[in-house]
């Protein structure tokens, strides 16, 4: 059956010999001949107008029928208007009706009828549906039959990962469904009843699948810092900021920005005003302290070997990590950005517990277990803070002095990534090369005070309560101001945590995925053994001074049964190392172990003697003890409670005690038994008849603190030897105990290392 197009009957005309020199006159159109129908319904005998009316009636009937749209196993009733169903081929059908008319001369009419007899015409009505209206109908009426795709998610609760599975979504394809509805309406038989059409449903896969997140099991890197000395505001900022990063999942290739996660730094977003760095000074800022978050995250990322997209150092050194291991956040120009370089996702955990901030990167470990990492901070240059800046404040008492900013020592440093395989160094790569600015201390000072006659002169027999000669914050002869000294910055000590690609957090350690107790007896036995060794070492150390009493008493001039005669103290001229305060009641704290440099000298000069006397294990322990460094963060020197310090160098700890006491013309009392000294160094000193207390130390400091026990505890927490050995006393006596009675320290003697030749 032919549709829409008619051919001329030229061949038939030739066979019939119907060629005339003049055609018959044209005739009016006849009714529709046989052979013309619409959707199978004949239009024979109808005029063109009647035929068009018949076709329109047929169209209206189809558009009036209800459509049953099925989605899966569910069916939804819809009208043509709901789905935007329209007559698709109206123009073609109307044109075909015009072409089907029998008109023209006799020959033309004849040939038209012959063509229709040979090839009847059935006009098919075609319909379409509007994709936009189909989508709107599905969204409004068919929500139960479709579902959105849902990504898998993962959280960490009580030391365990909790996985929410992904869901495959179903959605209606509006284009394909529109075509299916149009076809169903077009092919529908009869003039009434419901037209059934099936929606075309497609699956939508989630972007993050259950399988992908299931690979997150291993600790790739973890790092902790302490904020034990932080105030409430700074502590709040660390808790708030860490929570905004905690739980972030990075798919392969994705980048995390610390700034974008934590901003805006406003009160409304949970932050408080706390100390931060700005233009080389310490200032209060909303969100102050969040740089400790970015720094901790940076170090965890280094251990996990993530790609560091962006990192900048602070303008000045910080106290919670070593130089070149920090990462600052400032506006948008300083940020920590990390990228996941692995083929599997990673999970970023940031939590605070007590006063410790820990970031742990979890993922799928693929690195060899015999490969470990170490990051080495190297200080290239140290720049002094410079002379203080004094700002006259007429509101202060004459001569008063109030610290505004502590100032900072400048540094140039580098950070290296060291890769070890089976304990052997294989790679050493430079990561960072940084410069930290020095800043001068700032003081507010009162107006000039009237001259005082010889204020620094020592008065024999006097019992000074504070250092004279202008070494204190408030010069002698003036009334201290009511305004307390204000620390410039709020810093925190670091906390050492085992690190490396193969690191698995132990029970109770930051990053412990299970949070369980010790898994086996070997660990318990090792713990007990370690503690037993520590106890024995303490007991041995208590006898150190007694074992070395001949050497010690010979050099110290102890006077056990004789009352010390009070004489004037000679002042030692030197610049204050700290805040210039050394007053009765303060604690004397030794940080580090004495005699280390002397022990190393003995190992070099008397190697054969030592090897003949001691086992190799002992010598290894001696070397380890002697080479153990004391690397204190800047915060220990900025702590407002630490007011002065002295490096233990030539002449040992006793020279340091003599010098610091003489600098302030202030008495001290201390116990030899409390001074940290390793048993290995004691053995060497006894062998060569050396006094360890007059032996050069290196990596050892004498510190003066208002809260010595707290300072010692903080030092021990970061792995350093530390002990409160005595106090600053009234008067000028340098009293010493530990040999059975009280003695008095005499002036420094040549360093004991000279005895080794």
ZIDAKA-V567773 format. One line per field, one symbol per residue. ss: DSSP state (H for helix, E for strand, C for the rest). phi: phi as a letter, one per 20 degrees, with the letter a starting at -180 (. if undefined). A space follows every 10 residues. Layout:
ss = ???
phi = ???
This chain:
ss = CECCCCCCCH HHHHHHCCCC CCCCCCEEEE CCCCCEEECC EECCCCCHHH HHHHHHHHHH HHHHCCEEEE ECCEEEEECH HHHCCEECCH HHHHHHHHHC CEEECHHHHH HHHHHHHHCC EEECCCEECC HHHHHHHHHH HCHHHCECCE CCEEEEECCE EEEECCECEE EECHHHHHHH HHHHHHHCCC CCCCEEEECC EEEECCCCCH HHHCCCCEEE EEEEEECCCC CHHHHHHHHH HHHHHCCEEE CCCCEEEHHH HHCCCCCCCC CCEEEEEECC EEEEEECCCC HHHHHHHHHH HHHHCCEEEE CCCCCCCCCC CCCCCCCCCE CCCECCEEEC CCCCCEEEEE EEECCEEEEE EEECCCCCCC EEEEEEEEEE EEECCCCCEE EECCCCCCCC EEEEECCECE EEEEEEEEEE ECCEEEEEEE EEEEEECCEC CEEEECCCCC CCCCCCCCCC CCCCCCCCCC CCCCCCCCCC CCCCCCCCCC CCCECCCCCC CCCCCCCCCC CCCCCCCCCC HHHHHHHHHH HHHHHHHHHH HHCHHHHCHH HHHHHHCCCC CCCCCCCCCC CCCCCCCCCC CCCCCCEEEE ECCCCHHHHH HHHHHCHHHH HHHCCHHHHH HHHHHHHCCC CCCCHHHHCC CEEEEEECCC CHHHHHHHHH HHHHCCEEEE EHHHCCCCHH HHHHHHHHCC CHHHCCCCCC EEEEECCHHH HHHHHHHCCC CEEEEEEEEC CCCEEEECCC CCEECCCCCC CHHHHHC
phi = .ecmdddeef fffffemecc fcffffdffe ggffodbcln efdgnefgff ffffffffff fffeffdeed cmedccebef fgdmfbfedg fffffffffe febofgffff fgffffffbf ddeeedccce gffffffffe dcffecbffc ffcbccclmc eddeffcfec beffffffff fgffffefem dbneeebefe dcedfffcef gfffffbdee abbccdcgef ffffffffff ffffegnfdd fgnfdddfff fefeecffeo ecfbfbeblm cecebfngof ffffffffff fffelfeefb aceffcfdee bfgmdebecb ldecbdccdf eeecfccddc cdcmdcdcdc ddadfceffe dccbddecee bddffnffed dfcffefgnf bcfebfnbfe bcbccdeddd clndfdcbdf eccccdfecf fccecffgeg fdflfeffdg nfcfebfdmm eefdgfndeg fffffdfebd dcffcecgcp gefdgegneg ngfemefgfb ffffffffff ffffffffff ffeffffegg ffffeemfcf dcffefcfef fdeafgedem cbcgnfeece dodfmfffff fffeecgfff ffedffffff ffffffefed defgffeegf fedabbfecg nmffffffff fffdlcfbbb dffeffbfff fgfffffdld effddgdmlb cdddbfcfff fffffffene fbaedrbedf ncfdeccpdn beccfdggdg ffffffn
